């Protein structure tokens, strides 16, 4: 088994992840290191090129290097994989973002379950088939969003995708953390933490409780709803895993968290602009409907 990730540089929780993989004697490869970032779909192209160099029977686990932690050894991961393949009769298990809001699912063109573009496990033979389908359907434009693509592929081309892909709905392999409190799924507590640190005063209370908890006895993390122990835990969208990292015995602060203030402001303003545009359109439509109604009444008189 090989753990595969794409990273142009070391960032986020990657130092912790690499240390975990080394301690568990799990073989890994980092693609794209010290290369220029050319877009999300470039990593899919590079994954495909790499897969062509190894045996079809090899099991590869693809993860996001910046925001992922590892809690299972190779034997445990392969046992889970073999169980899921037997149960689903599909050779690739793809991670999901189970608790994302409806608007997030719509952004990525998902159905009831949002597929996470950055985490999956399967055999090289069938990964290559899926990637070849993606290239055939969507082309190889490097600026495409790979998460939108895999969601569209899964839901719009089920005759192809669902021969190969089983969704990890219960976070058996891939736990993608969200905050327990709904408001924190929209306003990330890392923002509050960074503001407090910048002003040197606790202006905001913030809560970093996520929907996964660490068990110090088994040294595993589990989903508080499904009670499944997950192999890999990720914090997509800059969800803070600092608490769990600390519980694992690492003194480490995610450097990406400090960048979150500007990222949040940018995304927040983008969302506000979209809401304003929608409201303006609705107001214009309502205005013309009312105007048309009163004009019709005048004509009848």
TORTITOR-436122 format. One record per residue (C-alpha): x, y, z; residue in one letter. Coordinates in pm, whole numbers. Each point is the difference from the previous one (the first is absolute). Layout:
! TORTITOR-436122
<c1=X	c2=Y	c3=Z	rest=A>
...
This chain:
! TORTITOR-436122
<c1=0	c2=0	c3=0	rest=X>
<c1=112	c2=353	c3=-82	rest=X>
<c1=-140	c2=322	c3=148	rest=X>
<c1=2	c2=262	c3=-273	rest=X>
<c1=-31	c2=376	c3=45	rest=X>
<c1=61	c2=313	c3=-205	rest=X>
<c1=184	c2=293	c3=158	rest=X>
<c1=214	c2=271	c3=-157	rest=X>
<c1=144	c2=82	c3=343	rest=X>
<c1=-23	c2=-97	c3=368	rest=X>
<c1=-297	c2=165	c3=170	rest=X>
<c1=-288	c2=-59	c3=241	rest=X>
<c1=9	c2=-325	c3=196	rest=X>
<c1=230	c2=-164	c3=-253	rest=X>
<c1=303	c2=-30	c3=237	rest=X>
<c1=-221	c2=-187	c3=249	rest=X>
<c1=-147	c2=-223	c3=-273	rest=X>
<c1=341	c2=-96	c3=-139	rest=X>
<c1=125	c2=-81	c3=350	rest=X>
<c1=-306	c2=-220	c3=61	rest=X>
<c1=51	c2=-186	c3=-328	rest=X>
<c1=368	c2=-59	c3=76	rest=X>
<c1=-77	c2=-131	c3=349	rest=X>
<c1=-260	c2=-239	c3=-145	rest=X>
<c1=243	c2=-112	c3=-275	rest=X>
<c1=-247	c2=100	c3=-271	rest=X>
<c1=154	c2=70	c3=-338	rest=X>
<c1=-95	c2=339	c3=-146	rest=X>
<c1=70	c2=218	c3=-303	rest=X>
<c1=-29	c2=379	c3=-24	rest=X>
<c1=-65	c2=120	c3=-355	rest=X>
<c1=46	c2=358	c3=-120	rest=X>
<c1=255	c2=94	c3=266	rest=X>
<c1=182	c2=328	c3=-78	rest=X>
<c1=-198	c2=35	c3=-322	rest=X>
<c1=-219	c2=294	c3=-98	rest=X>
<c1=-367	c2=-48	c3=93	rest=X>
<c1=-192	c2=-26	c3=-328	rest=X>
<c1=-353	c2=-71	c3=117	rest=X>
<c1=-198	c2=-270	c3=176	rest=X>
<c1=-39	c2=-221	c3=-304	rest=X>
<c1=376	c2=-1	c3=-58	rest=X>
<c1=34	c2=-221	c3=305	rest=X>
<c1=-247	c2=-248	c3=-154	rest=X>
<c1=209	c2=-8	c3=-317	rest=X>
<c1=318	c2=-52	c3=205	rest=X>
<c1=-169	c2=-274	c3=204	rest=X>
<c1=-90	c2=-178	c3=-323	rest=X>
<c1=353	c2=33	c3=-140	rest=X>
<c1=141	c2=-142	c3=324	rest=X>
<c1=-247	c2=-290	c3=7	rest=X>
<c1=116	c2=-104	c3=-348	rest=X>
<c1=344	c2=-70	c3=148	rest=X>
<c1=-112	c2=-255	c3=262	rest=X>
<c1=-167	c2=-341	c3=0	rest=X>
<c1=-375	c2=-23	c3=-70	rest=X>
<c1=-49	c2=-212	c3=312	rest=X>
<c1=153	c2=260	c3=236	rest=X>
<c1=-238	c2=161	c3=250	rest=X>
<c1=33	c2=379	c3=11	rest=X>
<c1=-151	c2=234	c3=256	rest=X>
<c1=-31	c2=362	c3=-117	rest=X>
<c1=-24	c2=269	c3=268	rest=X>
<c1=41	c2=376	c3=43	rest=X>
<c1=344	c2=56	c3=150	rest=X>
<c1=-70	c2=338	c3=163	rest=X>
<c1=-299	c2=-79	c3=220	rest=X>
<c1=11	c2=-374	c3=71	rest=X>
<c1=107	c2=-219	c3=293	rest=X>
<c1=47	c2=-380	c3=-2	rest=X>
<c1=-127	c2=-235	c3=275	rest=X>
<c1=19	c2=-353	c3=-147	rest=X>
<c1=296	c2=-213	c3=-102	rest=X>
<c1=27	c2=-166	c3=-339	rest=X>
<c1=-147	c2=-332	c3=116	rest=X>
<c1=-307	c2=173	c3=148	rest=X>
<c1=-52	c2=210	c3=-313	rest=X>
<c1=25	c2=-300	c3=-234	rest=X>
<c1=-236	c2=-207	c3=215	rest=X>
<c1=-258	c2=278	c3=-16	rest=X>
<c1=54	c2=31	c3=-375	rest=X>
<c1=-48	c2=-371	c3=-64	rest=X>
<c1=-316	c2=1	c3=213	rest=X>
<c1=-147	c2=300	c3=-185	rest=X>
<c1=83	c2=-147	c3=-342	rest=X>
<c1=-163	c2=-331	c3=93	rest=X>
<c1=-307	c2=180	c3=133	rest=X>
<c1=-44	c2=251	c3=-283	rest=X>
<c1=155	c2=-203	c3=-285	rest=X>
<c1=170	c2=322	c3=-112	rest=X>
<c1=378	c2=50	c3=-13	rest=X>
<c1=27	c2=368	c3=101	rest=X>
<c1=-122	c2=152	c3=327	rest=X>
<c1=-45	c2=379	c3=-17	rest=X>
<c1=-23	c2=230	c3=301	rest=X>
<c1=-301	c2=221	c3=69	rest=X>
<c1=-78	c2=325	c3=180	rest=X>
<c1=-308	c2=-132	c3=176	rest=X>
<c1=-99	c2=304	c3=204	rest=X>
<c1=38	c2=281	c3=-252	rest=X>
<c1=-294	c2=236	c3=-53	rest=X>
<c1=-227	c2=-13	c3=-304	rest=X>
<c1=158	c2=307	c3=-164	rest=X>
<c1=347	c2=-158	c3=22	rest=X>
<c1=-127	c2=-315	c3=-170	rest=X>
<c1=-157	c2=213	c3=-275	rest=X>
<c1=325	c2=191	c3=-59	rest=X>
<c1=177	c2=-328	c3=-75	rest=X>
<c1=-289	c2=-148	c3=-201	rest=X>
<c1=-56	c2=-280	c3=249	rest=X>
<c1=-307	c2=-205	c3=73	rest=X>
<c1=-107	c2=-78	c3=357	rest=X>
<c1=360	c2=-83	c3=93	rest=X>
<c1=294	c2=228	c3=-79	rest=X>
<c1=302	c2=-194	c3=-124	rest=X>
<c1=335	c2=132	c3=120	rest=X>
<c1=237	c2=32	c3=-296	rest=X>
<c1=315	c2=-51	c3=205	rest=X>
<c1=-41	c2=-338	c3=171	rest=X>
<c1=-48	c2=-349	c3=-143	rest=X>
<c1=150	c2=-349	c3=0	rest=X>
<c1=5	c2=-264	c3=-271	rest=X>
<c1=198	c2=-215	c3=-239	rest=X>
<c1=215	c2=164	c3=-266	rest=X>
<c1=-181	c2=-186	c3=-280	rest=X>
<c1=-337	c2=157	c3=79	rest=X>
<c1=133	c2=341	c3=97	rest=X>
<c1=141	c2=25	c3=-352	rest=X>
<c1=-340	c2=-89	c3=-146	rest=X>
<c1=-170	c2=274	c3=204	rest=X>
<c1=262	c2=261	c3=-91	rest=X>
<c1=-24	c2=-96	c3=-367	rest=X>
<c1=-377	c2=48	c3=19	rest=X>
<c1=53	c2=345	c3=153	rest=X>
<c1=242	c2=101	c3=-276	rest=X>
<c1=-237	c2=-128	c3=-268	rest=X>
<c1=-305	c2=179	c3=141	rest=X>
<c1=154	c2=326	c3=128	rest=X>
<c1=329	c2=35	c3=-185	rest=X>
<c1=329	c2=91	c3=168	rest=X>
<c1=-36	c2=372	c3=78	rest=X>
<c1=218	c2=46	c3=309	rest=X>
<c1=-225	c2=272	c3=149	rest=X>
<c1=-302	c2=-226	c3=43	rest=X>
<c1=-111	c2=-78	c3=355	rest=X>
<c1=64	c2=-368	c3=66	rest=X>
<c1=-263	c2=-15	c3=276	rest=X>
<c1=-271	c2=136	c3=-229	rest=X>
<c1=115	c2=-245	c3=-262	rest=X>
<c1=-12	c2=-314	c3=213	rest=X>
<c1=-344	c2=98	c3=134	rest=X>
<c1=-131	c2=64	c3=-349	rest=X>
<c1=155	c2=-324	c3=-125	rest=X>
<c1=-152	c2=-205	c3=281	rest=X>
<c1=-352	c2=146	c3=-19	rest=X>
<c1=-30	c2=82	c3=-372	rest=X>
<c1=173	c2=-309	c3=-141	rest=X>
<c1=-108	c2=-283	c3=233	rest=X>
<c1=26	c2=-258	c3=-277	rest=X>
<c1=378	c2=57	c3=10	rest=X>
<c1=84	c2=131	c3=348	rest=X>
<c1=-210	c2=-232	c3=211	rest=X>
<c1=161	c2=-309	c3=-149	rest=X>
<c1=319	c2=104	c3=176	rest=X>
<c1=-76	c2=235	c3=290	rest=X>
<c1=-149	c2=-67	c3=343	rest=X>
<c1=-55	c2=300	c3=230	rest=X>
<c1=145	c2=-9	c3=351	rest=X>
<c1=-323	c2=125	c3=157	rest=X>
<c1=84	c2=-101	c3=357	rest=X>
<c1=356	c2=142	c3=3	rest=X>
<c1=159	c2=-344	c3=34	rest=X>
<c1=308	c2=112	c3=-193	rest=X>
<c1=-30	c2=376	c3=-35	rest=X>
<c1=-136	c2=230	c3=266	rest=X>
<c1=-54	c2=354	c3=-127	rest=X>
<c1=-59	c2=209	c3=308	rest=X>
<c1=-256	c2=277	c3=38	rest=X>
<c1=-81	c2=209	c3=308	rest=X>
<c1=-275	c2=-129	c3=229	rest=X>
<c1=-174	c2=336	c3=19	rest=X>
<c1=-180	c2=98	c3=-323	rest=X>
<c1=112	c2=365	c3=26	rest=X>
<c1=363	c2=-111	c3=9	rest=X>
<c1=-48	c2=-184	c3=-328	rest=X>
<c1=-50	c2=345	c3=-149	rest=X>
<c1=220	c2=217	c3=223	rest=X>
<c1=314	c2=-200	c3=80	rest=X>
<c1=116	c2=28	c3=363	rest=X>
<c1=359	c2=31	c3=-124	rest=X>
<c1=-103	c2=350	c3=-111	rest=X>
<c1=-97	c2=91	c3=358	rest=X>
<c1=320	c2=-154	c3=135	rest=X>
<c1=216	c2=201	c3=-243	rest=X>
<c1=-178	c2=328	c3=78	rest=X>
<c1=48	c2=-58	c3=374	rest=X>
<c1=372	c2=-70	c3=-53	rest=X>
<c1=47	c2=309	c3=-219	rest=X>
<c1=-156	c2=238	c3=252	rest=X>
<c1=139	c2=-180	c3=306	rest=X>
<c1=-340	c2=-18	c3=163	rest=X>
<c1=-275	c2=-264	c3=5	rest=X>
<c1=-262	c2=204	c3=-184	rest=X>
<c1=-172	c2=-312	c3=-137	rest=X>
<c1=-66	c2=-337	c3=156	rest=X>
<c1=75	c2=-273	c3=-251	rest=X>
<c1=-71	c2=-371	c3=-7	rest=X>
<c1=224	c2=-250	c3=-178	rest=X>
<c1=-218	c2=-303	c3=74	rest=X>
<c1=-36	c2=-208	c3=-315	rest=X>
<c1=-212	c2=-307	c3=-76	rest=X>
<c1=290	c2=-239	c3=68	rest=X>
<c1=157	c2=-83	c3=335	rest=X>
<c1=331	c2=-158	c3=95	rest=X>
<c1=11	c2=-315	c3=215	rest=X>
<c1=328	c2=1	c3=199	rest=X>
<c1=-30	c2=-371	c3=81	rest=X>
<c1=-23	c2=-134	c3=-356	rest=X>
<c1=177	c2=310	c3=-143	rest=X>
<c1=-271	c2=20	c3=-266	rest=X>
<c1=-249	c2=267	c3=-102	rest=X>
<c1=-367	c2=-76	c3=-41	rest=X>
<c1=-306	c2=179	c3=-139	rest=X>
<c1=-227	c2=104	c3=286	rest=X>
<c1=-313	c2=-88	c3=-201	rest=X>
<c1=98	c2=-322	c3=-176	rest=X>
<c1=253	c2=-115	c3=266	rest=X>
<c1=224	c2=-127	c3=-281	rest=X>
<c1=376	c2=18	c3=47	rest=X>
<c1=142	c2=169	c3=-306	rest=X>
<c1=337	c2=-71	c3=-164	rest=X>
<c1=68	c2=357	c3=-114	rest=X>
<c1=-141	c2=320	c3=150	rest=X>
<c1=-5	c2=319	c3=-208	rest=X>
<c1=-101	c2=358	c3=76	rest=X>
<c1=-118	c2=132	c3=-339	rest=X>
<c1=-68	c2=373	c3=-25	rest=X>
<c1=258	c2=74	c3=271	rest=X>
<c1=-192	c2=-186	c3=272	rest=X>
<c1=237	c2=-3	c3=298	rest=X>
<c1=139	c2=-337	c3=107	rest=X>
<c1=237	c2=164	c3=253	rest=X>
<c1=-177	c2=-156	c3=298	rest=X>
<c1=34	c2=-354	c3=-136	rest=X>
<c1=359	c2=63	c3=-111	rest=X>
<c1=78	c2=102	c3=359	rest=X>
<c1=-178	c2=-308	c3=139	rest=X>
<c1=223	c2=-212	c3=-228	rest=X>
<c1=304	c2=142	c3=179	rest=X>
<c1=116	c2=257	c3=-254	rest=X>
<c1=87	c2=358	c3=93	rest=X>
<c1=-99	c2=150	c3=-331	rest=X>
<c1=-195	c2=300	c3=-123	rest=X>
<c1=-137	c2=-8	c3=-352	rest=X>
<c1=162	c2=291	c3=-190	rest=X>
<c1=-296	c2=10	c3=-239	rest=X>
<c1=-230	c2=109	c3=284	rest=X>
<c1=174	c2=338	c3=13	rest=X>
<c1=-90	c2=59	c3=-365	rest=X>
<c1=-364	c2=-74	c3=62	rest=X>
<c1=-109	c2=355	c3=88	rest=X>
<c1=62	c2=130	c3=-352	rest=X>
<c1=-140	c2=-316	c3=-158	rest=X>
<c1=-316	c2=35	c3=210	rest=X>
<c1=-44	c2=369	c3=-86	rest=X>
<c1=43	c2=-74	c3=-371	rest=X>
<c1=-250	c2=-288	c3=6	rest=X>
<c1=-242	c2=194	c3=223	rest=X>
<c1=-1	c2=300	c3=-234	rest=X>
<c1=-46	c2=-229	c3=-299	rest=X>
<c1=-304	c2=-158	c3=169	rest=X>
<c1=-143	c2=341	c3=94	rest=X>
<c1=33	c2=124	c3=-359	rest=X>
<c1=-182	c2=-310	c3=-127	rest=X>
<c1=-280	c2=51	c3=254	rest=X>
<c1=-33	c2=369	c3=-98	rest=X>
<c1=-19	c2=-90	c3=-370	rest=X>
<c1=-273	c2=-257	c3=69	rest=X>
<c1=-196	c2=248	c3=215	rest=X>
<c1=25	c2=271	c3=-267	rest=X>
<c1=-130	c2=-243	c3=-264	rest=X>
<c1=-289	c2=-104	c3=228	rest=X>
<c1=-88	c2=364	c3=74	rest=X>
<c1=-1	c2=84	c3=-372	rest=X>
<c1=-221	c2=-302	c3=-77	rest=X>
<c1=-242	c2=90	c3=283	rest=X>
<c1=-8	c2=362	c3=-119	rest=X>
<c1=-94	c2=-93	c3=-355	rest=X>
<c1=-257	c2=-257	c3=118	rest=X>
<c1=-169	c2=264	c3=222	rest=X>
<c1=22	c2=262	c3=-274	rest=X>
<c1=-153	c2=-239	c3=-251	rest=X>
<c1=-280	c2=-85	c3=246	rest=X>
<c1=-98	c2=364	c3=53	rest=X>
<c1=26	c2=79	c3=-372	rest=X>
<c1=-241	c2=-284	c3=-74	rest=X>
<c1=-244	c2=136	c3=261	rest=X>
<c1=9	c2=347	c3=-161	rest=X>
<c1=-66	c2=-150	c3=-345	rest=X>
<c1=-306	c2=-187	c3=133	rest=X>
<c1=-142	c2=319	c3=151	rest=X>
